[in-house]
Structures are given as C-alpha cells and as structure tokens.
Amino acid sequence: MKSAIAIIGAGPCGLTLARLLHRKNIPFTVYENEESAATLVSSGSLDIRKETGQLALQEAGLYNAFAQKARWEDDRVTFFDSYGELLHRATGEAEDGEDGLKTGGKPEIDRRSLRDILLESIPQNQIVWSHRLTKLSFDGVNSSPVLHFSNGNTVGGFSLVVGTDGAWSKVRAAITSTKPQYAGSTFIETRIQESSLLHKTLTDKIGHGIALFLAGPSRMIIQRQGDNSYRIYFGITAPEHFVGTSMDLNDTQATRDMLLSSFFKGWAEDLRDYIRNAENFRSWPLYQLPTESFGWNSVPGVTLAGDAAHLSLPNGEGVNLAMKDALELVTKIEENGLEHINKAVEEYERDMLKRGKYHIKAGEEMDRLMTHPEGAKAVVKAFAER
Ligand SMILES: Cc1cc2nc3c(=O)[nH]c(=O)nc-3n(C[C@H](O)[C@H](O)[C@H](O)COP(=O)(O)OP(=O)(O)OC[C@H]3O[C@@H](n4cnc5c(N)ncnc54)[C@H](O)[C@@H]3O)c2cc1C
C-alpha cells in the first residue's frame, strides 16, 4: 500500500508517531538519516512525564514495556552549590496504579531503552534507513510535497510529510524561515563508569537521580544512568564556536586544564576531581528557536513535531512534548479522516504552536535560573515560591 504519511526522522517523536499511526492502520514510511538502529543517537537518560510522555506511551500500547524498564528510583533531583553543600532535594511523586504498575512522577529511562521499545513496535519494512533529507519541494502540478535525499533519491505522492528531524530540521524551511539561535551556553559531557575510583564518591554524594551544582555562569549536572554510571555535563557560558576554536576536546589534558583554571576555578576540590578524571569529552552547544518570530500559517501537506517544531533549551520537557505532539497529531488525523488531513494539521498546529512557544519560554527561564549569579540559592528560592 502507498504510504499516506512520510515521517522524516526516527527520533523519539518520529517513532512515537509511527507507532500511533500503525495502531490506527494509517500507512506511513519513516525516512531516517542514520544507517541503522545501531547508529541512532541513543545516549543519555530522559524523564518521562504523566500528562505527555507517559500518556503517549499508554495510547501507543507500550506503557507496560516502559514501566518495567523505567527507573522509578531515579525520580529525584538534588541541588548543591559549588562548595558541594546540599541545598534542596525533591523526590518524585509516582503512585501505584490499579494494575500493579507505577504511574505519574518523572521516572527516568535510558534513551536507548525507549528507542528499542518504540522501534520494536513498528514494522521494520516501514523504516527507510540511510536517507538524509536535503530539501522538500512542492510538485508543480498538484502542489504535493516531494522529498529530496542526499543519496539522489526523490520521493513524492504523500498526503502529508511530518518533519520530526530534530533541531536542524530540513523540513522546517518549507514552512518557516526561523532558524535555531545559539543561547550562549555549551555543555561538555563526560562519563564516570562504575569501574572508576571516583564512582563511589558519586554514589555517596548523589546516589539516585540528577544533581545540579550551580554557581552563576558555570554549572555541573550529574545524572545516574541505567548501567549505574554517571553522566556529567560541565555547563559553561562561552561564545558559539568556543569549543573547536579555543578548546580542543580531543586534547583531554588541555580541556581539563582550561575547565579547572577558568570555568570551575574556586569550586570545591572534590568536584574539581571530576574534571581531573574526565575523558572522552563531547560537546552540546545549546540552541533554541527564537520566541519573538515563533509561529507560522499552516502549509498544506507539511507539518513539524518535536524539536523540529519548537526546539528549546533543556528544561526536562523536550522529549515529553515531542511524544505529546505525535499523539495530538494522530488524534486530529483520526478525528478528521485522511481525506481532510490539512484541516487536521491546522487544528493540531493551533494547539502545538501555543505549547511550543510556552515550552521555549520555559527553557529560557530555566536557563536564566541555572546561570543566575546567586547560583543554586536562586533555584531553590524559585522552587519554594511555586
Ligand atoms: C544535552 C541535552 C540533554 C537533554 N536532556 C533531556 C531530558 O533530560 N529530558 C527531555 O525531555 N529532553 C531532553 N533533551 C531534549 C531531547 O533530547 C529532545 O527534545 C528530543 O530528543 C526531541 O526528539 P525529536 O524526535 O523531536 O528529535 P531528535 O531526538 O533530535 O531526533 C531527530 C531524528 O531525525 C534524524 N534526522 C535529522 N536530520 C535528518 C534529515 N535531514 N533526514 C533524515 N533524518 C534526519 C536524526 O538522525 C534523529 O534520529 C536534552 C537535549 C540535550 C541537547
């Protein structure tokens, strides 16, 4: 059967959308840049929330699989200052559901586990790997969308193309001229494995969940992963191309020295030990879509979801909203029917754009708090005033 819907990108948003369409017997094809499931980005841990991510998984018929893999014990956030003094700890509020499975709260799951649950739930012949979209154009005869891939393939004839191709979406240009803007911060990531001598100090100090050490422009975010290792993000305030021009992450010792002598100077020595032992650095420069120019008029045959639609600074909601978008879009398509798909998209976008703008602003507010000159004290105060 010819696919009605093309999904560009097999991230959490695209795969949730694919699963939900599969459940409704609506034909689709996913086109993904990566060669296979093995090379899909799958690092890090994500907290999955009740009204968004958990709801989408329920509607996808995957909640049981999720609840069994989720780390409910990691639903915990702790704030410290740069001297390592504990200022505040909040533990999750999951409940026991009627069926014996936990529900609610913000349980963590490894991105890889979530990917596997979603991937295994859709027919593999409906995912086309090694297809990087370079451009979306419109057929001159009936104005339907045409996909152009870097391998030279061109495919058309879809009722709808959904761009779930993340921050640097190629579908987005068919709808809006808005582009991601660098937000002034970069995360430099490392990992402390269970075999490291430092691991015990981390289990003693942090244990489960995520810990934020905040001190004005610099911060350390440490998060327990499913294999019991800890992922550390050294958050620095720096120009857009600082990493790559002024900091060479391949030179491990020079990177450590720069972090110690400038960004984390004056921090407690036990925290600086994490830098002294860090290796295999990776950088995440943080981008967002600008709020002032956010929004567009619906374009027939094309829409966006997830980060492609509303890329925000990390605020804990990114993957959750991405999955909620997928659920809302499928609900609208089912309500309106495939023959009125453009009306479905208009209705979906009306709510999604409101959610998206709110989400981007929430990311900005989170970033402002995380880099506040008063450090963790400002965040704890904001929590108390809620
Ligand atoms: C450091 C960091 C930490 C984060 N932590 C959290 C967290 O704890 N909780 C949370 O909710 N969110 C978190 N986020 C945000 C979260 O990762 C994203 O919001 C989420 O992954 C968005 O899902 P998505 O499917 O829309 O996009 P993505 O996950 O980016 O997936 C996009 C997919 O499209 C594919 N693709 C890209 N371009 C093309 C193309 N041209 N052609 C074909 N395929 C393409 C990619 O290979 C990928 O598979 C974090 C983000 C960062 C940077």
The ligand as an SDF file (V2000), in Angstrom:
LIG
                    3D

 53 58  0  0  0  0  0  0  0  0999 V2000
   22.3020   17.7380   26.4020 C   0  0  0  0  0  0  0  0  0  0  0  0
   20.8260   17.5130   26.2640 C   0  0  0  0  0  0  0  0  0  0  0  0
   20.1320   16.8940   27.2940 C   0  0  0  0  0  0  0  0  0  0  0  0
   18.7460   16.6810   27.1790 C   0  0  0  0  0  0  0  0  0  0  0  0
   18.0820   16.1070   28.2230 N   0  0  0  0  0  0  0  0  0  0  0  0
   16.7380   15.9510   28.1460 C   0  0  0  0  0  0  0  0  0  0  0  0
   15.9850   15.3940   29.2380 C   0  0  0  0  0  0  0  0  0  0  0  0
   16.5430   15.0140   30.2650 O   0  0  0  0  0  0  0  0  0  0  0  0
   14.6410   15.2940   29.1150 N   0  0  0  0  0  0  0  0  0  0  0  0
   13.9760   15.6840   27.9680 C   0  0  0  0  0  0  0  0  0  0  0  0
   12.7330   15.5920   27.8940 O   0  0  0  0  0  0  0  0  0  0  0  0
   14.6470   16.1890   26.9260 N   0  0  0  0  0  0  0  0  0  0  0  0
   16.0000   16.3270   26.9870 C   0  0  0  0  0  0  0  0  0  0  0  0
   16.6720   16.8720   25.9480 N   0  0  0  0  0  0  0  0  0  0  0  0
   15.9080   17.2400   24.7400 C   0  0  0  0  0  0  0  0  0  0  0  0
   15.5400   15.9900   23.9430 C   0  0  0  0  0  0  0  0  0  0  0  0
   16.7240   15.2770   23.6240 O   0  0  0  0  0  0  0  0  0  0  0  0
   14.8280   16.3700   22.6470 C   0  0  0  0  0  0  0  0  0  0  0  0
   13.7780   17.2830   22.9400 O   0  0  0  0  0  0  0  0  0  0  0  0
   14.2210   15.1380   21.9550 C   0  0  0  0  0  0  0  0  0  0  0  0
   15.2490   14.2370   21.5880 O   0  0  0  0  0  0  0  0  0  0  0  0
   13.4480   15.5620   20.7100 C   0  0  0  0  0  0  0  0  0  0  0  0
   13.0500   14.4370   19.9850 O   0  0  0  0  0  0  0  0  0  0  0  0
   12.8300   14.5150   18.4130 P   0  0  0  0  0  0  0  0  0  0  0  0
   12.4310   13.1530   17.9930 O   0  0  0  0  0  0  0  0  0  0  0  0
   11.9590   15.6770   18.1050 O   0  0  0  0  0  0  0  0  0  0  0  0
   14.2440   14.9120   17.7920 O   0  0  0  0  0  0  0  0  0  0  0  0
   15.6390   14.0930   17.8320 P   0  0  0  0  0  0  0  0  0  0  0  0
   15.7620   13.2990   19.0620 O   0  0  0  0  0  0  0  0  0  0  0  0
   16.6990   15.1090   17.5450 O   0  0  0  0  0  0  0  0  0  0  0  0
   15.5400   13.0810   16.5970 O   0  0  0  0  0  0  0  0  0  0  0  0
   15.6250   13.5310   15.2540 C   0  0  0  0  0  0  0  0  0  0  0  0
   15.8700   12.3390   14.3260 C   0  0  0  0  0  0  0  0  0  0  0  0
   15.8760   12.8160   12.9750 O   0  0  0  0  0  0  0  0  0  0  0  0
   17.0200   12.3440   12.2860 C   0  0  0  0  0  0  0  0  0  0  0  0
   17.3750   13.3560   11.2800 N   0  0  0  0  0  0  0  0  0  0  0  0
   17.9040   14.5760   11.4950 C   0  0  0  0  0  0  0  0  0  0  0  0
   18.0490   15.2330   10.3220 N   0  0  0  0  0  0  0  0  0  0  0  0
   17.5860   14.4030    9.3540 C   0  0  0  0  0  0  0  0  0  0  0  0
   17.4620   14.5250    7.9460 C   0  0  0  0  0  0  0  0  0  0  0  0
   17.8510   15.6480    7.2980 N   0  0  0  0  0  0  0  0  0  0  0  0
   16.9550   13.4780    7.2320 N   0  0  0  0  0  0  0  0  0  0  0  0
   16.5440   12.3320    7.8720 C   0  0  0  0  0  0  0  0  0  0  0  0
   16.6530   12.1690    9.2230 N   0  0  0  0  0  0  0  0  0  0  0  0
   17.1520   13.1970    9.9520 C   0  0  0  0  0  0  0  0  0  0  0  0
   18.0750   12.1830   13.3720 C   0  0  0  0  0  0  0  0  0  0  0  0
   19.0890   11.2640   12.9860 O   0  0  0  0  0  0  0  0  0  0  0  0
   17.2190   11.6720   14.5420 C   0  0  0  0  0  0  0  0  0  0  0  0
   17.0750   10.2740   14.5020 O   0  0  0  0  0  0  0  0  0  0  0  0
   18.0470   17.0960   26.0200 C   0  0  0  0  0  0  0  0  0  0  0  0
   18.7630   17.7040   24.9720 C   0  0  0  0  0  0  0  0  0  0  0  0
   20.1270   17.9240   25.1020 C   0  0  0  0  0  0  0  0  0  0  0  0
   20.8580   18.6260   23.9890 C   0  0  0  0  0  0  0  0  0  0  0  0
  1  2  1  0
  2  3  1  0
  2 52  2  0
  3  4  2  0
  4  5  1  0
  4 50  1  0
  5  6  2  0
  6  7  1  0
  6 13  1  0
  7  8  2  0
  7  9  1  0
  9 10  1  0
 10 11  2  0
 10 12  1  0
 12 13  2  0
 13 14  1  0
 14 15  1  0
 14 50  1  0
 15 16  1  0
 16 17  1  0
 16 18  1  0
 18 19  1  0
 18 20  1  0
 20 21  1  0
 20 22  1  0
 22 23  1  0
 23 24  1  0
 24 25  2  0
 24 26  1  0
 24 27  1  0
 27 28  1  0
 28 29  2  0
 28 30  1  0
 28 31  1  0
 31 32  1  0
 32 33  1  0
 33 34  1  0
 33 48  1  0
 34 35  1  0
 35 36  1  0
 35 46  1  0
 36 37  1  0
 36 45  1  0
 37 38  2  0
 38 39  1  0
 39 40  1  0
 39 45  2  0
 40 41  1  0
 40 42  2  0
 42 43  1  0
 43 44  2  0
 44 45  1  0
 46 47  1  0
 46 48  1  0
 48 49  1  0
 50 51  2  0
 51 52  1  0
 52 53  1  0
M  END
$$$$
